[in-house]
Amino acid sequence: MPRREPDLNDRTCIVTRNKGEADELIRFVAAPDGTVVPDLKRELPGRGCWVTAERSAVDKAVAKGMFARALKDKVSADENLGVLVDTLLARQLAGMINMAMKAGEFVTGSAKVDLAIRSGAAIAVFHAADAAADGVRKLDQARTAYMHMAEEEEPIPALRPFGADEIGTLLHENAFKHAAVLAGKAGEGVVKRAMILQRYRSQSGTEGKAAMTNK
């Protein structure tokens, strides 16, 4: 039997053939010049296709020429498309962090982060990739203490979404070593985008509810 093409409206990954929610996949469309471009906001017009939100999946789609088959057009996918998606996801997260800061839903500095954790205000903790181990350990203790006090099964997630050289480049004066994300529309958007970026990079810098094991 001929291989069945995926229904592109049902969010089926063209690489894995698995269906998923919108936040688990990245939509791609063909630009007017015939190049394949990511549509992170899922707003661009035209026929689209979906790829699991992991760098390896995007790279495989490029290497195997899967975009032309899925989009049913003579399109060109740049060999660095996976890098472009990574860059756009990081910028998207940085922009959401800036919004959360303005909304008072993202605080930085060890003392403020510790207070946010122990008061129950924090919904996630961020660490810079080059944050000192002692500072991370102290905030881990606060996460564990609040987990027991609130009788939660797991501590709030702790994530390291950015590389050491990215924070200053992307956030400038808003760069941080430690940060706490607070509840609210912008704060929840930050956590969602951070988890998408971390999954895309397939890094193991997630703890608590965002990982299989806890500290």
C-alpha positions in Angstrom: 0.0 0.0 0.0 1.3 3.6 -0.7 2.5 5.5 2.3 -0.3 7.6 3.7 0.5 11.3 3.8 -0.4 13.0 7.1 -3.5 15.2 7.4 -1.7 18.5 7.9 -4.7 19.9 9.8 -4.5 17.4 12.7 -1.0 18.4 13.9 0.8 15.2 12.9 4.6 15.4 13.0 6.0 14.8 9.5 9.0 13.1 11.0 7.6 10.8 13.8 4.0 10.5 12.4 2.8 11.1 15.9 0.0 13.6 16.7 0.5 16.2 19.4 -0.8 19.3 21.0 0.1 22.7 19.4 2.8 23.4 22.1 4.5 20.0 21.4 5.1 20.8 17.7 6.4 23.6 15.5 4.4 24.7 12.5 6.3 25.4 9.2 5.1 27.1 6.1 6.5 28.0 2.7 7.5 31.6 2.2 6.7 33.4 -1.1 10.3 32.8 -2.2 9.9 29.1 -1.7 11.9 28.8 1.5 10.7 26.9 4.6 10.1 29.2 7.6 9.0 28.4 11.1 5.6 29.8 12.2 6.0 29.8 16.0 2.8 31.9 16.5 0.9 29.6 14.2 -0.5 32.7 12.3 1.1 32.6 8.9 -1.2 31.9 5.9 -0.9 29.0 3.6 -0.5 25.3 3.8 1.5 24.3 6.9 3.1 21.2 8.3 4.2 20.2 11.8 7.4 18.9 13.3 7.9 17.7 16.9 9.5 20.6 18.9 12.9 19.0 19.2 16.1 20.0 17.3 16.8 16.5 16.2 13.4 16.2 14.5 13.8 19.5 12.6 17.3 18.5 11.5 16.0 15.2 10.3 13.1 16.8 8.3 15.7 19.0 6.6 18.2 16.2 5.9 15.5 13.9 4.5 13.7 16.4 2.3 10.5 15.9 4.2 9.2 19.5 3.9 8.8 19.4 0.2 6.7 16.2 0.4 4.6 17.5 3.3 4.0 20.9 1.8 3.5 19.4 -1.7 5.6 22.1 -3.2 9.1 22.7 -4.5 10.4 24.3 -1.3 13.9 24.8 0.0 14.8 24.1 3.7 18.0 25.7 4.7 20.5 23.3 6.4 20.6 25.7 9.4 16.8 25.8 9.9 17.2 24.0 13.2 19.6 26.7 14.4 17.1 29.4 13.3 14.3 27.8 15.3 16.5 27.6 18.3 17.4 31.3 18.0 13.7 32.3 17.6 12.6 30.2 20.6 15.3 31.8 22.8 14.3 35.3 21.6 10.6 34.5 22.2 11.4 33.4 25.8 13.5 36.5 26.4 10.7 38.8 25.2 8.2 37.0 27.5 10.6 37.4 30.5 10.8 41.1 29.8 7.0 41.3 29.8 6.8 39.3 33.0 9.3 41.6 34.7 7.2 44.7 33.8 4.1 42.9 35.1 5.9 42.1 38.4 5.8 38.3 37.7 9.5 37.7 37.3 11.9 38.6 40.2 15.7 38.2 40.3 18.3 38.0 43.0 18.9 35.2 45.5 17.1 36.9 48.4 14.0 37.8 46.4 13.9 34.3 44.9 14.2 32.6 48.2 11.4 34.7 49.6 9.2 34.0 46.6 9.8 30.2 47.0 9.1 30.1 50.7 6.0 32.3 50.5 4.5 30.1 47.8 4.4 32.9 45.3 6.9 31.3 42.9 5.7 28.8 40.2 9.1 28.1 38.9 12.8 29.0 39.5 15.4 29.8 36.8 19.1 29.5 37.2 21.8 30.9 34.8 23.9 28.1 33.3 26.9 29.6 35.1 25.2 30.2 38.4 27.3 29.2 41.4 26.6 25.7 42.8 26.2 27.1 46.4 23.5 29.5 45.3 21.6 26.8 43.4 21.9 24.5 46.5 20.4 27.1 48.8 17.5 27.7 46.6 17.0 23.9 46.2 16.7 23.8 50.0 14.0 26.4 49.9 12.1 24.5 47.2 12.3 21.3 49.2 11.2 23.1 52.4 8.2 24.7 50.7 7.3 21.3 49.2 7.1 19.7 52.6 5.3 22.7 54.2 2.7 22.8 51.5 2.5 19.0 51.4 3.2 18.9 47.7 4.4 15.8 46.0 7.1 17.6 44.1 9.0 20.9 44.4 8.3 23.7 41.9 10.3 23.2 38.8 13.8 24.7 38.5 15.0 25.3 34.9 18.2 26.5 33.1 16.8 27.5 29.7 19.7 29.7 28.6 23.4 29.0 28.0 25.9 31.0 30.0 26.6 33.4 27.1 22.9 33.9 26.1 21.5 35.7 29.1 23.5 38.9 28.7 23.0 39.0 25.0 19.3 38.4 25.1 18.3 40.2 28.3 20.9 42.9 28.6 20.3 44.8 31.9 17.7 42.2 32.9 20.2 39.3 32.9 20.1 37.2 36.1 21.9 34.4 38.0 18.7 33.3 39.8 15.1 34.2 39.2 11.6 33.3 40.3 8.6 33.2 38.1 5.4 34.3 39.8 1.8 33.4 38.9 0.0 35.4 36.3 -0.5 35.4 32.5 3.0 36.6 31.7 4.7 34.4 34.3 2.9 31.3 33.1 3.9 32.2 29.5 7.5 32.3 30.6 7.4 28.8 32.1 5.6 27.4 29.1 8.2 28.9 26.6 11.1 27.9 28.8 10.0 24.3 28.8 9.5 24.3 25.1 13.0 25.7 24.5 14.6 23.2 26.9 12.8 20.4 25.2 13.9 21.6 21.8 17.5 21.6 23.0 17.0 18.3 24.7 19.0 19.5 27.7 18.7 17.9 31.2 18.6 21.2 33.2 15.1 20.7 34.5 14.2 19.6 38.0 11.1 19.2 40.0 7.8 18.9 38.0 9.6 19.5 34.7 11.7 16.3 35.1 11.5 12.7 36.0 13.5 13.0 39.2 13.8 15.5 42.0 16.6 16.8 44.1 
